[in-house]
Amino acid sequence: SLDFKHFVWVLKTDGDGNELWRKSMDCDDMVSINELINTTDGGFAVVANTKFKGEKYEDIWVLKLNKDGEKQWDKVLKGESVDAGNSILQSKDGGYFVGGASYEGGTGNSDAWLVKLDKKGKKVWDKN
């Protein structure tokens, strides 16, 4: 049996497309990165979707990377069923707004989901 390894791969280039660095982070299952933004501290914030070991449904995975691509923190946002993160925006206080959707199990119905994280990745509030 084949044993596939899954990871997030991030590559930074200069303005001419020359590689400055590349980083990878292991994860349990397939990952889709939906948005990566520059942050005010020179680093990056990433919103992705993945399914972690032991979980039945996909969840939202938020990663904060420093200027060298090293992971500073990550946060998993999960609801009752499938969750999908679509966008991330840095707020004036240094925290983050994560936009996405939370789907009801088996029905196909979804609600928009907005989550506010502080600058260390702690959930401040969420609305749907």
Residue pairs with C-beta under 8 A, 6 or more apart in sequence:
5 26
6 26
6 27
6 28
6 29
6 30
6 31
6 50
7 24
7 25
7 26
7 27
7 31
8 24
8 25
8 27
8 31
8 33
8 46
8 48
8 63
9 22
9 23
9 24
10 22
10 23
10 24
10 36
10 44
10 46
10 65
10 69
11 19
11 21
11 22
12 19
12 20
12 21
12 22
12 69
13 19
13 20
14 20
21 68
21 69
22 69
23 65
23 69
23 70
25 63
25 71
27 50
27 52
27 61
28 50
28 51
28 52
28 53
29 50
29 51
29 52
29 53
30 50
30 51
31 48
31 49
31 50
31 61
32 48
32 49
32 50
33 46
33 47
33 48
34 47
34 48
34 49
34 84
34 85
34 86
34 87
35 46
35 47
35 86
35 87
35 88
36 44
36 45
36 46
37 44
37 45
37 88
37 89
37 90
38 44
39 45
39 64
39 90
40 90
40 94
41 66
41 67
41 94
42 66
42 67
43 64
43 65
43 66
43 67
43 72
44 64
44 65
44 69
45 62
45 63
45 64
45 65
45 88
45 90
45 96
46 61
46 62
46 63
46 64
46 65
46 88
47 60
47 61
47 62
47 85
47 86
47 87
47 88
47 98
47 100
48 60
48 61
48 62
48 63
48 85
49 58
49 59
49 60
49 61
49 83
49 84
49 85
50 58
50 59
50 61
51 57
51 58
51 59
52 59
52 76
55 78
57 78
57 81
57 82
57 83
57 105
58 82
58 83
58 84
59 76
59 77
59 78
59 83
60 76
60 77
60 78
60 83
60 84
60 85
60 98
60 100
60 115
61 74
61 75
61 76
61 77
61 85
62 74
62 75
62 76
62 77
62 85
62 88
62 96
62 98
62 117
62 121
63 71
63 73
63 74
64 71
64 72
64 73
64 74
64 121
65 71
65 72
66 72
73 120
73 121
74 121
75 117
75 121
75 122
75 123
77 83
77 85
77 98
77 100
77 113
77 115
77 123
77 126
79 102
79 113
80 102
80 104
80 105
81 102
81 103
81 104
81 105
81 106
82 102
82 103
82 105
83 100
83 101
83 102
83 103
83 113
84 100
84 101
84 103
85 98
85 99
85 100
86 99
86 100
86 101
87 98
87 99
87 100
88 96
88 97
88 98
88 99
89 96
89 97
89 99
90 96
91 97
91 116
93 118
93 119
94 118
94 119
95 116
95 117
95 118
95 119
95 124
96 116
96 117
96 119
97 114
97 115
97 116
97 117
98 114
98 115
98 116
98 117
99 112
99 113
99 114
100 112
100 113
100 115
101 110
101 111
101 112
101 113
102 110
102 111
102 113
102 128
103 109
103 110
104 110
111 128
112 128
113 126
113 127
113 128
114 126
114 127
114 128
115 123
115 125
115 126
116 123
116 124
116 125
116 126
117 123
117 124
118 124
